[in-house]
Amino acid sequence: MHLLDTDVLIDIQRGHPPAINWFASLLEVPSVPGFVFMELVQDAQNKQQVTKALKLLAPLPIVWATEVDCTRALPDFTTYVSIPNRE
């Protein structure tokens, strides 16, 4: 199963050829994490962009992380996240 990231979907929306070509080459329909779906809609500047995002995402299955998934992911996230040096 392929899960699409916000960056890939933004590139597809903007018509970036490498992203479009990669997407077209997939043999199975990719899924979108629910949080990525929300990020794409949140990034929209107006109703037209919201509509465009919803059209892009409509045929793709949405996968929602469970509480167990998030609990399991949190230690890895906090271990590997890059924290700027603020000294």
Secondary structure, DSSP 8 states (H G I E B T S, - for coil): --B--HHHHHHHHTT-HHHHHHHHH-SS--BEEHHHHHHHHHT-SSHHHHHHHHHHHTTS-EE---HHHHHHHHHHHHHH-------
